[in-house]
Amino acid sequence: MSKPQTTQGLTRRQLLARASAAGAFVLGAGFVAAPDAAWAIETTHLDPETFATLVQMARDIYPHDHVGDEYYVIALRGYDSAEQAAAITAGIAALDAAARGRGFPSYLGTGWERDRVDILRAMEESAFFQQIRGGLVTGLYNQKEVWPLFGYEGESYSQGGYLHRGFDDITWL
């Protein structure tokens, strides 16, 4: 019987267990990928687990089941910078500490959304939470690729306004 293949010191089984618990693969130095979707990001200043936690935090702040993780990743990739890394790392450490204070191994290891939301509510007045929440408003919702997922067709001025583009198509009256 042959020895199981390992990746970065993990067996395949351990890697898959970690990925399913985290919601994202955290592979090696600077690489995060989705286990069930076609996205990946290489981080340069943030630890991959920190970035994966940041993605989960973003999904918990603005939960949209019909919006894929890749859009959250795009909205958050600006935090993977030399200027932001220390503050983000400290904020995620505080988030993990809050989760451990409630008996969970980490924020990412908190299985139920309700429990993660409770952790976020306890720290929603913090500068870190407000920074992420505020950045997501524009970072997530200003992506033109996301607009159709919400039924938004974009600005209407260049196409003559809304008067002849759905303003009066009320079908429920």
C-alpha positions in Angstrom: 0.0 0.0 0.0 1.4 3.4 -1.0 1.7 6.4 1.2 -1.0 9.0 0.5 0.1 12.0 -1.5 0.6 15.2 0.5 0.4 18.8 -0.5 2.2 21.3 1.7 2.3 18.7 4.5 -1.4 17.8 4.3 -3.0 14.6 3.0 -5.7 15.0 0.4 -8.3 14.1 3.0 -7.0 16.8 5.4 -7.0 19.3 2.6 -10.6 18.5 1.6 -11.7 18.6 5.2 -10.0 22.0 5.7 -11.6 23.3 2.5 -15.1 22.2 3.3 -14.8 23.7 6.8 -13.5 27.0 5.6 -15.6 27.4 2.5 -12.4 28.0 0.5 -9.2 26.1 -0.2 -6.2 27.7 1.5 -3.3 26.3 -0.3 0.3 27.1 0.4 1.8 30.5 0.6 -0.5 33.1 -0.8 -3.2 31.1 -2.6 -6.9 30.8 -1.9 -9.3 29.0 -4.2 -13.0 28.0 -4.0 -13.7 24.3 -3.6 -16.9 24.5 -5.7 -16.5 27.4 -8.1 -14.1 28.8 -10.7 -12.2 31.4 -8.8 -8.9 31.7 -7.1 -6.8 34.5 -5.8 -3.1 34.8 -5.0 -2.5 37.0 -2.0 0.7 38.9 -1.6 0.4 40.7 1.7 -2.3 38.8 3.5 -2.1 35.3 4.8 -4.4 33.0 2.7 -6.5 32.0 5.8 -6.8 35.7 6.7 -8.2 36.4 3.2 -10.5 33.4 3.3 -11.8 34.7 6.7 -12.3 38.1 5.1 -14.4 36.6 2.3 -16.6 34.8 4.8 -17.0 38.0 6.8 -18.0 39.8 3.7 -20.6 37.2 2.9 -22.0 37.4 6.4 -22.2 41.2 6.3 -23.9 41.3 2.9 -25.4 37.8 2.4 -26.6 37.0 -1.1 -26.9 33.3 -1.9 -27.2 34.1 -5.6 -23.9 36.1 -5.7 -20.8 34.0 -6.1 -17.7 34.3 -3.9 -15.7 35.6 -6.8 -17.6 38.9 -6.6 -16.8 39.2 -2.9 -13.1 38.4 -3.7 -13.0 41.2 -6.3 -14.5 43.6 -3.8 -11.9 42.6 -1.2 -8.7 42.3 -3.1 -7.8 45.9 -2.4 -7.2 44.9 1.2 -4.3 42.7 0.1 -1.9 45.6 0.1 1.1 46.6 2.1 -0.8 49.6 3.5 -3.8 47.6 4.6 -2.2 44.3 5.6 -1.5 45.1 9.3 -4.9 46.5 10.0 -6.7 43.6 8.3 -4.6 41.0 10.0 -5.3 42.6 13.4 -9.0 42.8 12.6 -9.2 39.2 11.6 -7.3 38.2 14.7 -9.8 40.1 16.8 -12.6 38.4 14.9 -11.0 35.0 15.6 -10.5 35.9 19.2 -14.2 36.8 19.5 -15.1 33.4 18.0 -12.8 31.6 20.4 -14.4 33.5 23.3 -17.7 31.9 22.2 -16.3 28.4 22.1 -15.5 28.2 18.4 -12.0 27.4 16.9 -12.0 30.5 14.8 -14.5 32.7 12.8 -14.0 30.5 9.8 -14.5 27.5 11.9 -17.9 28.7 13.2 -20.3 26.5 11.4 -23.6 28.4 11.7 -24.2 31.7 10.0 -26.3 32.8 13.0 -23.3 32.4 15.3 -21.0 34.3 12.9 -23.6 37.1 12.6 -23.7 37.3 16.5 -19.9 37.6 16.5 -20.1 40.4 13.9 -22.8 42.3 15.8 -20.7 42.3 18.9 -18.0 44.1 17.0 -20.0 46.2 14.5 -19.0 49.5 16.2 -15.3 48.7 15.7 -13.3 50.6 13.1 -12.3 47.3 11.4 -16.0 46.2 10.9 -17.0 49.7 9.6 -14.0 49.7 7.2 -15.0 46.4 5.7 -18.7 47.1 5.6 -18.2 50.5 4.0 -15.8 49.2 1.5 -18.1 46.4 0.4 -21.0 48.9 -0.4 -19.0 50.2 -3.4 -16.7 47.3 -3.9 -19.4 44.7 -4.3 -22.4 46.6 -5.6 -20.5 48.8 -8.2 -19.5 45.7 -10.2 -21.4 45.7 -13.4 -21.2 41.9 -13.6 -23.3 41.8 -10.3 -26.0 44.2 -11.5 -28.0 41.6 -13.5 -28.1 39.3 -10.4 -30.2 42.0 -8.7 -32.2 42.9 -11.7 -30.5 46.3 -12.2 -29.9 47.2 -15.8 -27.5 50.0 -15.0 -27.8 53.7 -15.5 -30.5 54.9 -17.8 -29.6 58.4 -18.7 -27.5 57.4 -21.8 -30.5 55.4 -23.1 -33.1 58.1 -22.7 -34.1 57.6 -19.1 -36.5 55.2 -17.4 -39.7 56.6 -18.9 -39.6 54.1 -21.9 -37.4 51.5 -20.3 -39.7 49.9 -17.7 -40.9 52.8 -15.7 -44.5 52.0 -16.5 -44.5 48.2 -16.8 -46.3 47.6 -13.5 -48.1 44.3 -13.8 -49.5 44.0 -10.3 -52.1 46.8 -10.5 
